[in-house]
């Protein structure tokens, strides 16, 4: 550990992009208790729940982890009007649900087709089915990229562009560039490449912090591409400081 003020810094492993059975493209095994158990099995310290355009299962996963040694950060993966996916991570479930209200008000109209997209299961902390979400969660939201990032920050959240190395639904795939003045806190790299490889490929994006995460849609994918942070604790505020590289907090590459 490294002393820093009144707290010591330590290495914590995080997977900040995990879907539950609420996301239509995720398997039905992605239930709160099973996700928490798999995170423990993979020796993760922090996970973020980021379902498509919804935070309805985030609180259940947090409750399932109440007695576990895994911290759950509530969030969501938002599809902007440009069809760019943005991860929003929040300090508490209330802020995540406030973002959900904003997203639901602007979500593409229509109902989910289970045959076409998959089931959207709302589960409780005991892995019991509470109901089905009939909204078209796989659709886009009538909020532009800048507006989405601003809304996340208004709720004191962290905004990250998702899987920028992929062509589909990424900021580079959709726009081919990152607009000047877009206040992203980080860029996410998919499990297809390491941070070291990403720094070589995206040399012109040195001004941004890079993380890797699994974008897990099934249990086996959880923890397959974690980011190690040197931070004082598993709080979102500490992750934010690491992304900014302040107070000795940072992202560790660990042989990537």
Secondary structure, 3 states (H helix, E strand, C coil): CEEECCEEEEEEEEEEEECCCCCCCCCCCCCHHHHHHHHHHCCCCEEEEEEECCCCCHHHHHHHCCCCCCEEEEEEEEECCCCCEEEEECCCHHHHHHHHHHHHHHECCCECCCCCCCCCEEECCCCCEEEECCECCCCCECCCHHHHHHHHHHCCCEEEECCCCCCCCCHHHHHCCCCCCCCCCEEEECCCCCHHHHHHHCHHHCCCCEEECCCECCHHHCCCCCEEEEECCCCHHHHHHHHHCCCCCEEECCCC
